[in-house]
Amino acid sequence: MATRVILVRHGQSSFNAQQMIQGRCNDSLITEKGEKQAHLLAIALQNVHFTGFYSSPLQRAYKTAEIIQSLNEYQPSITVSEKLQEIDLPLWEKKKKEEVKREYPKEYRLWKEEPDKFKMTVNGREFYPVLDLYRQAESFWQEVIPKHQGETILITAHNGINRCLILSALGISPKYYHCIQQSNCCINVLNFSGNYGDTVQLESLNQTSHLGIPLPDFRPEQKEGLRLLLVRHGETEWNRVGRFQGVKDIPLNEKGRQQALAAAEFLKDVKIDFAVSSPLSRPLETARLILQYHPGVELATKEGLREISHGLWEGKLETEVEAEFPGMLKQWKTKPETVQMPSGENLQQVWDRAIKAWNEIIEENLEPGKLKTGLVTAHDAINKVIICALLGLTPANFWNIKQGNGGVTVIDYPQGLKGLPIFQAINITSHLGGGIFDNTAAGAL
């Protein structure tokens, strides 16, 4: 039975409001706005049965944890862990970001572009803040996860340590430190299949709907680039019963249409400049329902976004696949990168064509000096391999990423293909009525 971890960031602090660097400094207090955010977060979590409740010792995080605890139905005690302290940046603490950019231009550029190589020297001691934080996160997981097998725990911490907790859990390199966003009082959900080092599924990243913020805003300084809204199609009848569909052109069922309409409502106030879909009818219909609120946006298709071909598995239930191809289903669930679908594809083939199509979408829609948003509707396997590739993972990590029917993932390219993308959110499904958890069909692809 999986261990579910809900990981949240503290509410807005006084240093956040002033655009100051906090690090491990404990002078930063939660603001009135931060307390309101924490209260909304507490309401979203009030019925979750936590058996473990961990907090950073820094007061902005601990105050957030206390507010969550006060409204939780089960009122678990709070365990303070030094291993949840924020990143250590002693030379920059209490300085404004613009001040740091001016005083440490080379170091700041390295911090932003190659965080895993960024180092500081204080009183003759040289250290690597991001690498040290990553090791700290690993140590936390190794200590805490074995204590809570099959349970649900809450962690209340900070921007930097949250990033390292997520990266280390999924086996992502610390060089991707700046590629995942953590908004104040956001919610992330991780599912551990066993102990640290075993498969971990990222169910969602940076949920903010409970705060009245459907999607994080563009950064104020971002004046050009792309935002891509990657959406999985709504449910089909074959999804519902767990029948492998692959490239079979199975349409949305009634629930799938309702999910697509919910996604449409969720995104109706977002300015969409272009749209691209897999050519199969289920993502096409999902896209068309979303675009009803965006008249004038043309819908293009990309063959490379077509779902994985399951070959001779298509149309079959898992029991039928196991009967006809003994052992292959287990192999698919444990070592997906090694499976060649009979008369179909393997994950590397899907990976290559999906990433080619994805990069083409970016190249075709980038315009210097313009900030544009595009809708991309595709499939479970396609979305997973795109997300894995952008985070430096491999086909072996296929099951680390969850994509629910009608789920929305938000990926920013502030520098086009020249720089790393920023994941503002992954697999947001709150608009589908399931609260903070993804309750969509968990059947075959």
C-alpha positions as CSV (number, residue, x, y, z in Angstrom):
1,M,0.0,0.0,0.0
2,A,1.4,3.4,-1.0
3,T,2.5,6.1,1.4
4,R,0.9,9.4,0.4
5,V,2.8,12.6,1.1
6,I,1.2,16.0,0.9
7,L,3.9,18.6,0.7
8,V,3.0,22.3,1.1
9,R,4.9,25.6,1.2
10,H,4.3,28.2,3.9
11,G,2.1,31.2,3.4
12,Q,3.4,34.5,2.2
13,S,6.1,35.9,4.5
14,S,7.3,39.5,5.1
15,F,10.5,38.7,3.1
16,N,8.4,37.2,0.3
17,A,6.4,40.4,0.1
18,Q,9.5,42.5,0.0
19,Q,11.2,40.3,-2.6
20,M,14.0,39.5,-0.1
21,I,16.1,36.4,0.1
22,Q,15.3,34.4,3.3
23,G,17.3,31.3,3.3
24,R,17.6,30.0,6.9
25,C,17.1,33.4,8.4
26,N,14.3,33.2,11.0
27,D,13.4,36.9,11.0
28,S,10.8,36.6,8.2
29,L,7.3,36.5,9.6
30,I,4.1,35.2,8.0
31,T,2.0,38.2,6.8
32,E,-1.7,38.8,7.1
33,K,-2.0,37.6,3.5
34,G,0.1,34.6,4.4
35,E,-2.2,33.7,7.3
36,K,-5.3,33.9,5.0
37,Q,-3.5,31.7,2.5
38,A,-2.7,29.2,5.3
39,H,-6.4,29.3,6.4
40,L,-7.6,28.4,2.9
41,L,-5.0,25.7,2.7
42,A,-6.2,24.3,6.0
43,I,-9.8,24.2,4.7
44,A,-8.6,22.2,1.7
45,L,-6.8,19.7,4.0
46,Q,-9.3,19.6,6.9
47,N,-10.7,16.2,6.2
48,V,-7.5,14.4,5.3
49,H,-6.5,11.8,7.9
50,F,-2.8,12.6,8.5
51,T,-0.9,10.1,10.7
52,G,2.3,12.1,10.5
53,F,2.7,15.9,10.5
54,Y,6.2,17.4,9.9
55,S,7.3,21.0,9.8
56,S,10.4,23.1,9.3
57,P,11.5,24.8,12.6
58,L,11.5,28.2,10.9
59,Q,8.6,30.3,12.1
60,R,7.0,31.1,8.8
61,A,6.6,27.3,8.1
62,Y,5.7,26.4,11.7
63,K,3.0,29.0,11.9
64,T,1.5,27.7,8.6
65,A,1.6,24.2,10.1
66,E,-0.2,25.3,13.2
67,I,-3.0,26.9,11.2
68,I,-3.4,23.7,9.2
69,Q,-3.4,21.6,12.4
70,S,-6.0,23.8,14.1
71,L,-8.6,23.0,11.4
72,N,-7.8,19.4,10.7
73,E,-10.4,16.9,11.8
74,Y,-7.7,14.5,13.2
75,Q,-5.4,17.1,14.8
76,P,-2.1,15.3,14.5
77,S,0.8,16.5,16.6
78,I,3.5,18.5,14.7
79,T,7.0,17.0,14.5
80,V,9.7,19.6,13.9
81,S,12.5,18.4,11.6
82,E,15.8,20.3,11.1
83,K,16.0,18.4,7.8
84,L,13.1,20.6,6.5
85,Q,15.1,23.9,6.9
86,E,15.3,26.1,3.9
87,I,18.4,26.4,1.7
88,D,21.4,27.9,3.3
89,L,22.4,31.2,1.6
90,P,24.2,33.2,4.3
91,L,25.8,35.8,2.0
92,W,22.5,36.7,0.4
93,E,20.1,36.5,3.3
94,K,18.1,39.7,4.1
95,K,19.1,41.2,0.7
96,K,16.7,42.1,-2.1
97,K,17.0,39.9,-5.2
98,E,17.9,43.0,-7.3
99,E,20.6,43.8,-4.8
100,V,22.1,40.3,-5.0
101,K,22.0,40.5,-8.9
102,R,24.0,43.7,-8.7
103,E,26.5,42.6,-6.0
104,Y,27.0,39.0,-7.2
105,P,26.4,39.0,-11.0
106,K,28.5,35.9,-11.9
107,E,27.3,33.9,-8.9
108,Y,23.7,34.9,-9.5
109,R,23.8,33.8,-13.1
110,L,25.4,30.5,-12.1
111,W,22.7,30.1,-9.4
112,K,20.0,30.5,-12.1
113,E,21.6,28.6,-15.0
114,E,23.5,25.8,-13.2
115,P,22.3,25.6,-9.6
116,D,24.0,22.3,-9.0
117,K,27.4,24.0,-9.6
118,F,26.7,27.1,-7.6
119,K,28.9,27.4,-4.5
120,M,29.5,29.9,-1.6
121,T,32.5,30.5,0.6
122,V,31.9,31.8,4.1
123,N,34.7,32.2,6.6
124,G,36.9,30.0,4.4
125,R,34.3,27.2,4.2
126,E,33.3,26.4,0.7
127,F,29.9,24.6,0.2
128,Y,27.3,24.0,-2.5
129,P,23.9,25.2,-1.3
130,V,21.7,23.3,-3.7
131,L,23.7,20.0,-3.6
132,D,23.7,20.2,0.2
133,L,20.0,20.8,0.3
134,Y,19.4,17.9,-2.1
135,R,21.3,15.6,0.3
136,Q,19.3,17.0,3.2
137,A,16.1,16.1,1.4
138,E,17.4,12.5,0.7
139,S,18.2,12.1,4.4
140,F,14.7,13.3,5.4
141,W,13.1,10.7,3.1
142,Q,15.3,7.9,4.3
143,E,14.4,8.7,7.9
144,V,10.7,9.4,7.6
145,I,9.2,7.2,4.9
146,P,9.9,3.9,6.7
147,K,7.9,5.1,9.7
148,H,4.7,5.7,7.7
149,Q,4.2,2.8,5.4
150,G,0.6,2.9,3.9
151,E,-0.2,6.1,5.7
152,T,-0.7,9.8,4.8
153,I,1.6,12.5,6.0
154,L,1.9,16.2,5.7
155,I,5.1,18.2,5.3
156,T,5.1,22.0,5.7
157,A,8.3,23.6,4.5
158,H,9.8,26.1,2.0
159,N,10.4,26.8,-1.7
160,G,13.9,25.4,-1.9
161,I,13.6,22.3,0.3
162,N,10.3,21.4,-1.3
163,R,11.9,21.4,-4.7
164,C,14.7,19.2,-3.5
165,L,12.2,16.8,-1.8
166,I,10.3,16.4,-5.0
167,L,13.4,16.1,-7.2
168,S,15.1,13.6,-5.0
169,A,12.0,11.5,-4.6
170,L,11.6,11.2,-8.3
171,G,15.4,10.7,-9.0
172,I,15.6,14.0,-10.9
173,S,19.0,15.8,-11.0
174,P,19.5,18.9,-8.8
175,K,20.4,20.8,-12.0
176,Y,16.6,21.0,-12.5
177,Y,16.2,22.9,-9.2
178,H,14.6,26.0,-10.9
179,C,12.4,24.0,-13.2
180,I,9.6,23.4,-10.7
181,Q,7.5,26.2,-9.2
182,Q,6.4,26.3,-5.5
183,S,3.8,29.0,-4.8
184,N,3.0,30.1,-1.3
185,C,0.6,27.6,0.3
186,C,0.6,25.3,-2.8
187,I,-0.1,21.6,-2.6
188,N,2.0,18.8,-4.0
189,V,1.0,15.1,-3.8
190,L,3.6,12.3,-3.9
191,N,2.8,8.5,-3.6
192,F,5.7,6.3,-2.4
193,S,5.3,2.7,-3.4
194,G,7.8,1.5,-0.7
195,N,10.8,3.1,0.9
196,Y,13.0,5.9,-0.5
197,G,14.6,4.6,-3.7
198,D,11.5,2.6,-4.7
199,T,9.1,4.1,-7.4
200,V,7.5,7.3,-6.4
201,Q,4.6,8.8,-8.4
202,L,4.1,12.6,-8.6
203,E,0.3,12.9,-8.5
204,S,0.3,16.7,-8.7
205,L,2.6,19.7,-8.5
206,N,1.9,23.2,-7.2
207,Q,-1.9,23.1,-6.9
208,T,-3.2,26.6,-6.1
209,S,-7.0,26.4,-6.9
210,H,-7.8,26.3,-3.2
211,L,-6.4,29.8,-2.9
212,G,-8.7,31.1,-5.7
213,I,-5.8,31.0,-8.2
214,P,-6.5,28.4,-10.9
215,L,-3.1,28.6,-12.5
216,P,0.1,30.5,-11.3
217,D,0.6,33.8,-13.1
218,F,3.5,34.6,-15.4
219,R,6.5,36.0,-13.6
220,P,6.3,39.8,-13.6
221,E,9.6,40.1,-15.4
222,Q,8.6,37.7,-18.2
223,K,7.8,39.7,-21.3
224,E,8.3,37.0,-24.0
225,G,8.3,33.3,-24.4
226,L,5.7,30.5,-24.3
227,R,3.3,28.9,-21.9
228,L,2.0,25.5,-22.9
229,L,-1.2,24.1,-21.3
230,L,-0.7,20.3,-21.7
231,V,-4.1,18.6,-21.2
232,R,-5.0,14.9,-21.2
233,H,-8.2,14.0,-22.9
234,G,-11.4,13.3,-21.0
235,E,-12.5,9.8,-20.0
236,T,-13.5,7.2,-22.6
237,E,-15.5,4.0,-21.9
238,W,-12.3,2.0,-22.4
239,N,-10.6,4.1,-19.8
240,R,-13.4,3.5,-17.4
241,V,-13.3,-0.3,-17.7
242,G,-9.5,-0.6,-18.0
243,R,-9.3,-1.7,-21.7
244,F,-6.1,-0.9,-23.6
245,Q,-7.0,1.6,-26.3
246,G,-3.7,3.0,-27.7
247,V,-4.3,4.2,-31.3
248,K,-7.8,2.8,-31.5
249,D,-10.0,5.9,-32.1
250,I,-12.3,5.6,-29.0
251,P,-14.4,8.7,-28.4
252,L,-15.1,10.4,-25.1
253,N,-17.9,9.0,-23.0
254,E,-20.4,11.2,-21.2
255,K,-18.2,11.6,-18.1
256,G,-15.3,12.4,-20.5
257,R,-17.3,15.2,-22.1
258,Q,-18.1,16.6,-18.7
259,Q,-14.5,16.5,-17.7
260,A,-13.6,18.4,-20.9
261,L,-16.3,20.9,-20.2
262,A,-14.9,21.3,-16.6
263,A,-11.4,21.9,-18.1
264,A,-13.0,24.4,-20.5
265,E,-14.6,26.3,-17.6
266,F,-11.3,26.1,-15.7
267,L,-9.3,27.7,-18.6
268,K,-12.0,30.0,-20.0
269,D,-10.3,33.2,-18.6
270,V,-6.9,32.2,-19.8
271,K,-5.9,33.9,-23.0
272,I,-5.1,31.1,-25.5
273,D,-3.2,32.1,-28.7
274,F,-2.9,28.7,-30.5
275,A,-4.0,25.1,-30.0
276,V,-2.5,21.7,-31.1
277,S,-4.0,18.2,-30.6
278,S,-3.3,14.6,-31.3
279,P,-5.3,13.6,-34.4
280,L,-7.4,11.0,-32.4
281,S,-11.0,12.0,-31.7
282,R,-10.8,11.9,-27.8
283,P,-8.2,14.7,-27.5
284,L,-9.7,16.5,-30.5
285,E,-13.1,16.7,-28.9
286,T,-11.5,17.7,-25.6
287,A,-9.7,20.6,-27.3
288,R,-12.8,21.7,-29.2
289,L,-14.8,21.9,-26.0
290,I,-12.1,23.9,-24.3
291,L,-11.8,26.3,-27.3
292,Q,-15.5,27.1,-27.3
293,Y,-14.5,30.0,-24.9
294,H,-11.7,31.0,-27.3
295,P,-13.3,31.9,-30.6
296,G,-10.9,32.5,-33.5
297,V,-8.2,30.1,-32.2
298,E,-7.5,27.5,-34.9
299,L,-6.9,23.9,-33.9
300,A,-3.9,22.2,-35.5
301,T,-3.0,18.5,-35.2
302,K,0.4,16.8,-34.8
303,E,0.8,13.1,-35.8
304,G,3.6,12.8,-33.2
305,L,1.1,13.3,-30.4
306,R,-0.9,10.2,-31.2
307,E,-1.1,7.8,-28.3
308,I,1.3,4.8,-27.9
309,S,0.4,1.9,-30.2
310,H,-0.3,-1.1,-27.9
311,G,-0.5,-3.3,-31.0
312,L,-2.1,-6.7,-30.2
313,W,-3.0,-5.5,-26.6
314,E,-5.5,-3.0,-28.0
315,G,-9.1,-3.7,-27.1
316,K,-8.1,-6.1,-24.3
317,L,-8.5,-6.0,-20.5
318,E,-5.5,-6.6,-18.3
319,T,-6.7,-10.2,-17.6
320,E,-6.9,-10.9,-21.3
321,V,-3.4,-9.5,-21.9
322,E,-2.0,-11.6,-19.1
323,A,-3.6,-14.7,-20.5
324,E,-2.3,-14.1,-24.0
325,F,1.1,-12.6,-23.2
326,P,2.1,-14.1,-19.8
327,G,4.5,-11.9,-17.8
328,M,4.4,-9.0,-20.1
329,L,1.9,-7.0,-18.1
330,K,4.1,-7.2,-15.0
331,Q,7.1,-6.2,-17.1
332,W,5.1,-3.2,-18.4
333,K,4.3,-2.1,-14.9
334,T,7.8,-2.6,-13.4
335,K,10.2,-2.1,-16.3
336,P,8.2,-0.2,-19.0
337,E,11.3,0.8,-20.9
338,T,12.0,-2.8,-21.8
339,V,8.6,-3.7,-23.3
340,Q,8.1,-3.9,-27.1
341,M,4.4,-4.0,-27.6
342,P,3.5,-6.9,-29.9
343,S,2.9,-5.4,-33.3
344,G,3.1,-2.0,-31.6
345,E,5.6,0.5,-30.3
346,N,8.1,0.7,-27.4
347,L,8.5,3.7,-25.2
348,Q,11.6,5.0,-26.9
349,Q,9.8,5.2,-30.2
350,V,6.9,7.1,-28.5
351,W,9.5,9.3,-26.7
352,D,11.3,10.2,-29.9
353,R,8.2,11.2,-31.9
354,A,6.5,13.0,-29.0
355,I,9.5,15.1,-28.2
356,K,10.0,15.9,-31.8
357,A,6.4,17.1,-32.1
358,W,6.7,19.1,-28.8
359,N,9.8,20.9,-30.0
360,E,8.1,21.7,-33.3
361,I,5.2,23.3,-31.4
362,I,7.6,25.5,-29.5
363,E,9.6,26.5,-32.6
364,E,6.5,27.2,-34.7
365,N,4.9,29.4,-32.1
366,L,7.7,31.4,-30.6
367,E,7.7,35.1,-31.5
368,P,10.4,37.5,-30.3
369,G,9.0,40.1,-27.9
370,K,5.7,38.2,-27.5
371,L,4.3,36.2,-24.6
372,K,2.0,33.5,-25.9
373,T,-0.1,30.7,-24.5
374,G,-0.9,27.5,-26.3
375,L,-3.2,24.6,-25.6
376,V,-1.9,21.1,-26.3
377,T,-4.3,18.1,-25.9
378,A,-2.9,14.6,-26.0
379,H,-2.8,11.3,-24.1
380,D,-1.6,9.6,-21.0
381,A,1.6,8.1,-22.4
382,I,2.4,11.1,-24.6
383,N,2.0,13.5,-21.7
384,K,4.1,11.3,-19.4
385,V,7.0,11.0,-21.8
386,I,7.0,14.7,-22.5
387,I,7.1,15.6,-18.8
388,C,9.8,12.9,-18.1
389,A,12.0,14.2,-20.9
390,L,11.7,17.8,-19.9
391,L,12.8,16.9,-16.3
392,G,15.8,14.9,-17.5
393,L,14.2,11.5,-16.8
394,T,14.2,8.4,-19.0
395,P,11.6,5.9,-20.3
396,A,12.3,3.9,-17.1
397,N,10.6,6.7,-15.1
398,F,7.3,6.4,-17.1
399,W,5.3,5.5,-14.0
400,N,6.7,8.4,-11.9
401,I,4.3,10.8,-13.5
402,K,0.5,10.8,-13.2
403,Q,-1.8,12.3,-15.9
404,G,-5.5,12.2,-15.1
405,N,-8.3,12.5,-17.6
406,G,-8.9,16.2,-18.0
407,G,-5.8,17.1,-16.0
408,V,-3.9,20.3,-16.8
409,T,-0.1,20.7,-16.7
410,V,1.4,24.2,-17.2
411,I,4.9,24.5,-18.7
412,D,6.6,27.9,-19.3
413,Y,9.4,28.6,-21.7
414,P,10.7,32.0,-20.7
415,Q,13.8,31.6,-23.0
416,G,12.3,29.4,-25.7
417,L,14.3,26.2,-26.4
418,K,17.5,27.9,-25.3
419,G,16.7,27.6,-21.6
420,L,15.1,25.0,-19.4
421,P,11.3,25.0,-19.0
422,I,9.6,25.8,-15.8
423,F,6.8,23.6,-14.6
424,Q,4.2,25.9,-13.0
425,A,1.9,23.0,-12.3
426,I,1.5,19.3,-13.1
427,N,-1.7,17.3,-13.3
428,I,-4.1,19.8,-11.9
429,T,-7.5,18.0,-11.5
430,S,-9.2,20.2,-8.8
431,H,-11.7,21.4,-11.5
432,L,-13.1,17.9,-11.8
433,G,-14.6,17.9,-8.4
434,G,-12.3,15.5,-6.6
435,G,-10.7,18.0,-4.3
436,I,-6.9,17.9,-4.0
437,F,-6.6,14.3,-5.2
438,D,-6.7,12.9,-8.7
439,N,-9.8,10.6,-8.7
440,T,-10.0,10.0,-12.4
441,A,-10.0,6.5,-14.0
442,A,-6.9,4.6,-13.2
443,G,-7.3,2.0,-16.0
444,A,-5.2,1.1,-19.0
445,L,-3.9,3.7,-21.4
